[in-house]
Amino acid sequence: MRPGIGRTVAPKRPLHRRFLPAPEPAEPPIPVLPNPTRPEPSTQWFRDLYPGEPEACRRDLRPFLLNLTHLALLLAVFQVFKIEERPFQGHTFKTLVTLALLALPAHYLAPLRWKKPIFLAASIAGLFLVAGAWVSTIVLVIAAAFIGACFLPVPWAVRASICAVMAVAIACARPALAAAGIPADAWAIAASMLMFRMIILLYELKHARAPESPLDAAAYFFLLPNYCFFHFPVVDYRTMQRGYFAAEVHATQARGLAMMFRGTLHILAYRLVYQRLLIVPAEVQGLAELVGFIVCNYLLYLHVSGQFHLACGMLHLFGYQLPETHHRYLLATSFTDYWRRINIYWKDFMIRIFFNPVVFRLKKWPRPAALAAATVVVFLATWLLHAYQMFWLCGAWGLTVPSALFWGTLGVLVAINVQLDARRPSAQRVAPAPARGIGARVVATLGRSARILGTFTVIAILWSLWSSPTLGAWLDMVGRGLRGSWVFPTPAELIDAVLGGANGS
């Protein structure tokens, strides 16, 4: 056998074709590139993914219809249990959820570039549905003035000054405008949209590396659930933009539905406490009534956490992946842990706008002093901003002695915990691995339970102080609870007692 040798040269042309001109090589066909401005024709009645869209926008009819069905079932639950039906708002919440249910298919099927305008249009339509034409027009004018001032072609300091001057002018002219026929609802809605988010937007415009879009700013202020929940979570602008279709849309919607379900449970638990368990302070006549009032009064915060879950859950339905608003705040083991768990959006707002800038400016100070100063600034700002919020929503400043004592005491406790946490080595701040021995596990569980109980007790007592109209009324209630018949003396009686003691009588 001989080894096979393949042909190494091309075969010769036949004799009758050898002297003919060689044929020209055929040109390869020109590939037809898809037109990015016009989608390719498809036989489907909706596109899975439009050109240029991220994978998170991929459409799938089955999971979307499942999420839409869950939203419809939640709406039925809201109808049966009358969730968030209040005398001064009526069916506002159910109206907004129904509007979200109707607008969601169009938002889901539209290309990415049209999703945010559709959400903005649905939000403005919700404003007109629940507030009426007159109030909605006033809110639109006020919001347009503030948002327009943020994008004026002038230095940032001038824009911030213009916004501050407009806010002060409106605050001073509010009584006259009310007498002229401007409804109070207009100030409440506009304030819930602008009073804190405007601070965040101005901060972002100051530190932004690229120009911001007015459409993003408008969608940041006109949030669909905002018109029902005036006490609205302080959503961060940058977090909202980064989370826009950052994850698969069906998973984001499912997470939002889960948040709305949790919020519904919080609302129902709040209703149980408020209608069945809570007593008025005047009925406190012993230790059992005092403990019951303090615990139940603190649990009324379930109403706020439930509203925050419902509001942020609705935003998830439109592709905004946002972090959780609360994280098991009743199980906090320390005051810093409590600050991190309750109203997380407010904590992030305070850290970004006040805590971090103060620590950065005091970086030459000793670390304990810088942390203490930043903590004091944070809680002072928290007290003042809560009073500022009370003014815009209720028309009266909330600068009371109980509120000052509440925020001051909580600030001192958090500052002490911050100093203790800062002194601990970094390795100890990481949660240790669970102990293997049963005895060690029991000891660890008992220690954690004691810390949770202590934190809960102190916060509940402070909360009862904060909700009291005056310091005297709170001391009177505590006295009746501890002694049964002790009444807090009036200032005149205190003065008489001091003067009588000084005179030796």
C-alpha positions in Angstrom: 0.0 0.0 0.0 1.2 3.5 -0.8 0.5 6.5 1.3 -2.3 8.6 -0.1 -1.1 12.0 -1.4 -3.7 14.7 -1.9 -3.8 17.0 -4.8 -1.5 20.1 -4.2 -2.3 22.2 -7.3 -5.5 23.1 -9.0 -6.5 20.9 -12.0 -5.7 22.1 -15.4 -8.4 23.5 -17.5 -9.7 21.5 -20.4 -8.0 22.1 -23.8 -11.1 23.7 -25.4 -11.3 26.2 -22.5 -7.6 26.8 -21.8 -7.3 30.0 -23.9 -10.7 31.6 -22.9 -10.6 34.6 -20.5 -10.8 33.6 -16.9 -14.2 34.2 -15.3 -14.3 37.1 -12.9 -14.8 36.1 -9.2 -18.4 36.5 -8.0 -18.7 39.4 -5.5 -20.0 38.4 -2.1 -23.6 39.5 -1.4 -23.9 42.7 0.6 -25.3 41.9 4.0 -28.5 43.7 4.9 -28.1 45.3 8.3 -31.2 45.9 10.4 -32.4 49.4 10.7 -32.0 50.4 14.4 -34.6 53.2 14.0 -37.3 50.8 12.8 -38.0 47.4 14.4 -38.0 44.3 12.3 -41.3 43.0 11.2 -42.6 40.3 13.5 -45.6 38.0 13.4 -46.1 38.4 17.2 -48.6 40.9 18.5 -45.9 42.2 20.9 -42.1 42.3 20.8 -40.0 40.2 23.2 -37.3 42.8 23.1 -36.9 46.0 21.1 -33.6 47.0 19.6 -31.3 48.6 22.2 -33.3 47.4 25.2 -31.6 45.7 28.1 -32.3 42.0 28.8 -34.2 43.1 31.9 -37.0 44.4 29.6 -37.6 41.1 27.9 -41.3 40.4 27.7 -43.0 37.2 28.5 -46.8 37.0 28.5 -47.2 34.2 31.0 -45.4 35.7 34.1 -46.8 39.2 33.3 -50.3 37.9 33.3 -49.6 36.1 36.5 -48.4 39.3 38.1 -51.3 41.2 36.7 -53.7 38.6 38.3 -52.0 39.0 41.6 -52.4 42.7 41.5 -56.1 42.3 40.7 -56.5 39.9 43.7 -54.8 42.5 45.9 -57.2 45.1 44.6 -60.0 42.8 45.6 -58.5 42.5 49.1 -58.3 46.3 49.3 -62.0 46.5 48.4 -63.1 43.8 51.0 -61.1 45.2 53.9 -61.4 48.8 52.9 -57.6 49.4 53.0 -56.7 53.0 53.4 -60.2 54.3 53.2 -60.2 57.5 55.3 -62.9 60.1 55.7 -60.9 62.9 54.1 -59.6 60.7 51.2 -62.3 58.1 50.5 -61.4 55.6 47.8 -58.2 57.4 46.7 -56.0 54.4 47.2 -58.2 52.0 45.4 -58.5 54.5 42.5 -54.8 54.7 42.1 -54.3 51.0 42.3 -57.0 50.5 39.7 -55.3 53.1 37.5 -52.0 51.2 37.9 -53.8 48.0 36.9 -55.1 49.6 33.7 -51.9 51.4 32.8 -49.6 48.5 33.4 -50.2 46.5 30.2 -49.5 49.6 28.0 -46.4 50.3 30.1 -45.2 46.7 29.8 -45.6 46.4 26.1 -44.2 49.8 25.1 -40.5 50.2 24.1 -38.2 51.3 26.9 -38.0 54.9 25.7 -41.7 55.2 26.1 -42.1 53.5 29.5 -41.1 56.5 31.6 -43.4 59.0 29.7 -46.3 56.5 30.1 -45.6 56.2 33.9 -45.5 60.0 34.1 -48.7 60.4 32.2 -50.4 57.8 34.4 -49.2 59.6 37.5 -50.5 63.0 36.3 -53.8 61.3 35.4 -54.0 59.8 38.9 -53.5 63.3 40.3 -56.4 64.7 38.4 -58.6 61.7 39.3 -58.1 61.9 43.0 -57.5 65.7 43.5 -59.7 67.3 40.9 -58.8 69.8 38.2 -58.4 72.9 40.3 -56.1 71.4 42.9 -54.2 69.4 40.3 -53.5 72.5 38.2 -52.1 74.3 41.3 -49.9 71.4 42.1 -48.6 71.2 38.5 -47.8 74.9 38.4 -45.9 74.7 41.7 -44.0 71.6 40.7 -43.2 73.1 37.3 -41.8 76.2 38.9 -39.5 74.3 41.3 -38.4 71.8 38.7 -37.8 74.5 36.1 -35.7 76.5 38.6 -33.5 73.5 39.1 -32.6 73.4 35.4 -32.0 77.1 34.8 -28.7 77.9 33.0 -27.3 79.7 36.1 -24.9 78.6 38.8 -26.1 76.0 41.2 -26.0 78.4 44.2 -28.4 80.7 42.3 -30.8 77.8 41.5 -30.8 76.6 45.1 -31.4 80.2 46.3 -34.4 80.6 44.0 -35.9 77.4 45.3 -35.4 78.4 48.9 -36.9 81.9 48.2 -40.0 80.4 46.6 -40.5 78.0 49.5 -40.2 80.8 52.0 -42.5 83.1 50.0 -45.2 80.3 49.7 -44.9 79.6 53.5 -45.4 83.3 54.3 -48.2 83.8 51.9 -50.0 80.6 52.8 -52.6 82.2 55.1 -53.4 84.8 52.5 -53.6 82.2 49.7 -55.9 80.1 51.8 -58.2 83.1 52.3 -58.1 83.6 48.6 -59.5 80.2 48.0 -56.5 78.0 47.5 -57.4 74.5 49.0 -55.3 73.1 51.7 -55.0 69.8 49.8 -52.9 71.6 47.1 -50.2 72.5 49.7 -50.3 69.0 51.2 -49.8 67.2 47.9 -47.2 69.6 46.6 -45.3 69.5 49.8 -45.3 65.7 50.0 -43.8 65.8 46.5 -41.3 68.6 46.9 -40.2 69.2 50.5 -37.6 66.5 50.8 -37.1 65.2 47.2 -36.2 68.8 46.1 -33.3 68.7 48.6 -32.1 65.4 47.1 -32.4 66.6 43.5 -30.5 69.8 44.2 -27.8 67.7 45.9 -27.6 65.4 42.8 -27.5 68.4 40.4 -24.6 69.8 42.4 -22.5 66.6 42.3 -23.7 65.2 38.9 -20.9 64.4 36.4 -23.4 64.7 33.4 -26.5 66.7 32.8 -29.7 65.3 34.3 -32.8 64.7 32.2 -35.8 66.9 33.0 -38.0 63.8 32.2 -36.2 61.8 34.9 -36.7 64.7 37.4 -40.4 65.0 36.5 -40.9 61.2 36.9 -39.1 61.4 40.3 -41.5 63.9 41.7 -44.8 62.7 40.1 -45.0 59.3 41.7 -48.4 57.6 41.3 -49.0 56.5 45.0 -47.9 59.9 46.3 -51.3 61.4 46.1 -52.8 59.0 48.6 -49.8 58.8 51.1 -48.8 62.3 52.0 -46.4 60.9 54.5 -44.3 59.5 51.7 -40.9 57.7 51.9 -38.0 59.9 51.0 -37.0 58.0 47.8 -33.5 58.7 46.7 -33.1 60.1 43.2 -29.9 58.3 42.3 -31.1 55.0 43.7 -34.3 55.3 41.8 -32.5 55.9 38.5 -30.0 53.1 39.0 -32.7 50.7 39.9 -34.8 51.4 36.8 -35.1 48.1 35.0 -31.9 47.0 36.7 -33.3 43.5 37.2 -35.6 41.3 35.3 -38.9 43.0 35.1 -41.1 40.1 36.1 -39.0 39.5 39.2 -39.2 43.2 40.1 -42.9 43.2 39.7 -43.2 40.1 41.9 -41.1 41.7 44.5 -43.3 44.8 44.5 -46.4 42.6 44.9 -44.8 40.9 47.9 -44.1 44.4 49.4 -47.7 45.4 48.9 -48.9 42.2 50.5 -46.7 42.9 53.5 -47.9 46.4 53.7 -51.5 45.1 53.7 -50.7 42.9 56.7 -49.1 45.9 58.5 -52.3 47.9 57.9 -54.5 45.1 59.2 -52.3 44.7 62.2 -52.4 48.4 62.9 -56.2 48.4 62.6 -56.4 45.5 65.1 -54.2 47.4 67.6 -56.0 50.7 67.1 -59.5 49.5 67.3 -59.3 46.6 69.7 -56.2 47.0 72.0 -55.3 50.7 72.3 -56.7 52.8 75.2 -56.7 56.5 75.6 -54.1 58.0 78.0 -56.9 59.2 80.3 -57.8 55.6 81.1 -54.4 54.7 82.4 -54.9 54.0 86.1 -52.4 51.3 86.9 -49.2 49.5 85.8 -51.0 47.1 83.5 -52.8 49.9 81.6 -49.6 51.9 81.4 -47.6 49.0 79.8 -50.5 48.2 77.5 -50.8 51.8 76.3 -47.0 52.2 75.8 -46.7 49.0 73.8 -49.9 49.6 71.7 -49.1 53.2 71.1 -45.7 52.2 69.7 -47.3 49.5 67.5 -49.3 52.2 65.8 -46.2 52.8 63.7 -47.3 49.7 61.7 -49.6 52.2 59.8 -46.6 54.1 58.5 -44.5 51.0 57.6 -47.6 49.6 55.9 -48.1 52.7 53.8 -44.4 52.8 52.8 -44.6 49.1 51.7 -47.7 49.8 49.6 -46.2 52.9 48.0 -42.8 51.4 47.1 -44.5 48.2 46.0 -46.5 50.1 43.4 -43.3 51.7 42.1 -41.8 48.2 41.6 -44.7 47.4 39.2 -43.3 50.0 36.7 -39.8 48.7 36.8 -38.3 50.7 39.7 -36.2 48.3 41.8 -36.0 50.0 45.2 -34.6 48.7 48.5 -36.9 47.8 51.4 -38.3 50.6 53.5 -38.2 48.8 56.9 -36.4 45.7 58.1 -37.8 44.0 61.2 -37.4 47.1 63.3 -39.2 45.5 66.2 -36.3 43.1 66.5 -33.5 45.7 66.8 -30.8 44.8 69.2 -29.3 48.2 69.8 -30.2 51.9 69.1 -27.9 52.0 66.1 -29.4 48.8 64.8 -32.9 50.4 65.3 -31.8 53.5 63.4 -30.6 51.2 60.5 -33.8 49.2 60.4 -36.7 51.7 60.8 -37.5 54.1 57.9 -34.4 53.1 56.0 -35.0 55.8 53.3 -34.9 58.5 56.0 -31.7 57.1 57.5 -30.0 57.1 54.0 -31.2 60.6 53.4 -29.7 61.9 56.7 -26.4 60.1 56.2 -26.0 61.3 52.6 -27.0 65.0 53.2 -25.8 65.6 56.7 -23.7 62.8 58.3 -21.1 62.2 55.6 -20.5 65.9 54.7 -20.0 66.7 58.4 -17.6 63.8 58.9 -15.7 64.8 55.8 -15.3 68.4 56.9 -14.1 67.3 60.3 -11.7 64.7 59.0 -8.8 66.4 60.9 -10.6 66.0 64.2 -10.2 62.8 66.3 -12.6 60.2 64.9 -14.8 59.9 68.1 -15.3 63.7 68.1 -16.2 63.8 64.4 -18.7 60.9 64.8 -20.3 62.6 67.8 -20.6 65.9 66.0 -22.1 64.3 62.9 -24.6 62.4 65.0 -25.7 65.5 66.8 -26.2 67.3 63.5 -28.2 64.4 62.1 -30.7 64.3 65.0 -31.0 68.1 65.2 -31.7 68.1 61.5 -34.2 65.3 61.9 -36.1 67.2 64.6 -36.2 70.4 62.6 -37.2 68.6 59.3 -40.0 66.7 61.0 -41.3 70.0 62.3 -40.9 71.4 58.7 -42.9 68.4 57.4 -45.6 69.0 60.0 -45.9 72.6 58.9 -46.5 71.8 55.2 -48.8 68.9 55.9 -50.8 70.2 58.8 -50.2 73.9 58.8 -48.5 74.1 62.3 -45.0 73.6 63.4 -44.3 70.6 65.5 -41.5 72.1 67.6 -42.8 70.8 71.0 -41.0 69.9 74.1 -41.9 66.1 73.8 -40.6 66.0 70.3 -37.3 67.7 71.3 -36.9 65.3 74.2 -37.6 62.3 72.0 -35.1 63.2 69.3 -32.6 64.5 71.8 -32.7 61.3 73.9 -32.6 59.0 70.9 -29.7 61.0 69.5 -27.7 60.6 72.7 -28.4 56.9 72.8 -27.4 56.4 69.1 -24.3 58.6 69.6 -23.2 56.3 72.5 -23.8 53.2 70.4 -21.8 54.8 67.6 -18.9 55.4 69.8 -19.0 51.8 71.1 -19.3 50.4 67.6 -16.4 52.5 66.5 -14.1 51.2 69.3 -14.8 47.6 68.4 -12.3 45.9 66.1 -13.4 45.4 62.5 -13.3 41.6 62.9 -15.8 41.8 65.8 -18.3 43.8 63.8 -18.9 40.8 61.6 -21.6 38.5 62.9 -19.9 35.5 64.5 -20.6 32.0 63.4 -23.3 30.3 65.4 -21.9 28.3 68.4 -22.0 24.5 68.1 -22.8 23.8 71.7 -26.4 23.8 72.9 -25.5 25.7 76.0 -23.7 28.4 74.0 -26.6 28.7 71.7 -29.0 29.1 74.6 -26.9 31.8 76.1 -26.5 33.7 72.8 -30.3 33.5 72.2 -31.1 34.8 75.7 -28.6 37.6 75.3 -30.0 38.6 72.0 -33.6 38.4 73.4 -32.6 40.6 76.3 -31.1 43.2 74.0 -34.2 43.2 71.8 -36.5 43.6 74.8 -34.4 46.4 76.3 -34.3 48.3 73.0 -38.0 47.8 72.4 -38.8 49.0 75.9 -36.8 52.2 75.7 -38.1 53.0 72.2 -41.7 52.4 73.2 -41.4 54.7 76.3 -39.8 57.4 74.1 -42.5 57.0 71.5 -45.2 57.5 74.1 -43.4 60.7 75.1 -43.3 61.9 71.5 -47.0 61.3 70.9 -48.0 63.2 74.0 -49.2 66.7 73.5 -47.2 68.1 76.5 -44.6 66.9 78.9 -46.9 67.5 81.8 -49.6 65.3 80.2 -47.1 62.5 79.7 -45.7 62.7 83.3 -49.3 62.7 84.6 -50.1 59.5 82.7 -46.9 57.8 83.8 -47.5 58.9 87.4 -51.1 57.5 87.4 -49.7 54.3 85.9 -47.0 53.8 88.5 -48.8 55.1 91.6 -52.4 55.1 90.7 -53.2 58.5 92.1 -50.2 60.7 91.4 -50.9 63.9 89.4 -48.1 66.0 87.9 -48.1 69.4 89.6 -48.7 72.5 87.5 -45.9 75.1 86.9 -47.5 77.4 89.5 -47.5 74.6 92.1 -43.9 73.8 91.3 -42.9 77.5 91.8 -44.8 77.6 95.1 -43.1 74.5 96.3 -39.6 75.8 95.4 -40.3 79.2 97.0 -41.8 77.5 100.1 -38.7 75.3 100.4 -36.4 78.2 100.0 -38.3 80.2 102.8 -38.1 77.2 105.1 -41.9 76.7 105.3 
